[in-house]
């Protein structure tokens, strides 16, 4: 049985490494306007969460996530704005396989 891994974004002031093997920490400052609380747990906004996930998923899962997010959670425009805000920042996640305006191969739809 493989260990289920959980990913959390924490402030730069938090620990550099995870205290347990099932937790992966990403350290970055997230402005208050880009955070909210869901069920008592602080979370990043939808565009930030989508881009964090895109850096970790395979192509098929990326396409499915983008389709779901733009259909139900956020707009194409909000994702584009957030993407452009992150370009070139040292703390940005590794370059996603997708960028705003690129065709989503699974459905040949313009994002």
N, C-alpha and C positions, 0 to 999 in steps of 0.2 A: 504494500500500500504506500503510495507516495504522500509526502507531506503537503498539505494545502498551505499555500503561501498567501499572506495578506499584505497589501501595500497601503502605506499611510504617508501622507504629506504632513510634515511637522515643521514648526518654526526653526530658524537657524540656531536659536538658543537651546534647542533640545539635543539630546544625545546624538552622536555621530553614527553609532552602530546600534543595531537591535539587541535587546537583552535576551531575545528568544529566537530560535531558528526559523519559526514560522511567520515572522514579521519582517518586512522589508521597509525601511524608512527612507523617505525622500525629504531632504531638508531644503526649504525655501520660504521666503517671506511671502505671504499672501495678504494683500490689502483687505481690510474689513469689508469693503464693498464686493469682494470676490469670495466671501464666505457666508454661510448661513448655518442653521442648526436643524437637523432632522432627527426626530426622536431623542433629543437631548445630546446628540453627537455632532460636534462641529464638522462641517464638510466644505469642500471647495465648490465653486459654482459649476454649472453644467459644462460650459465650454472648457474650463480647466480640467475637469474630470475626464471629458472626452479625449482631450489631447494627451493626458497622462496614459489613458488606456491604449490609444493608438500606438504609442511607443512600445507597448508590450505585446500586442496581439498580432496574429498572422493576417495575411491579406483578406481572407474570407471573413474573419471575425471583425476586422476593421470596416469592411463594407457593410456588414450587418449592423454594427454599432452606429455608423454614420446614417444609415437608412432609418434606424429606430430613433436616433436623437433628433434628426431633422424633421421627422414625421410627428413626434410627440413631445419632445423636451425643449427644443430650442430652434432657432432659425438658422438658415444658411448664413445670413448676414452676421449674426452674433458670433458664429464660429469663425468667419473670416476676420472680424474685428479682433477677436482674441488671438488668433493665429498671428496676425500682423503685429500685435503688441509684444509677442514673445520672440519674434525673429531676432537672432543675434544676441539674445540675453544669455549670460553665462549660466544662469540657473535653468534655462529652458531644457525641456526633455530632449532626448536625442531626436534627430530629424524624422518626422513621420513619413510613411510611404505615400501619404496623401497630402495635398495642399488645396486650399480653396480655389475653385475654378477648374480643378482637374476632374476628368471624367471618372466616374465610379464604374470600373470595368464590369462588375456583376450585373449592373442594370443599364449601362451606357447612359447614365443620367448626369447632367451637369450639376456639380455641387457648388 
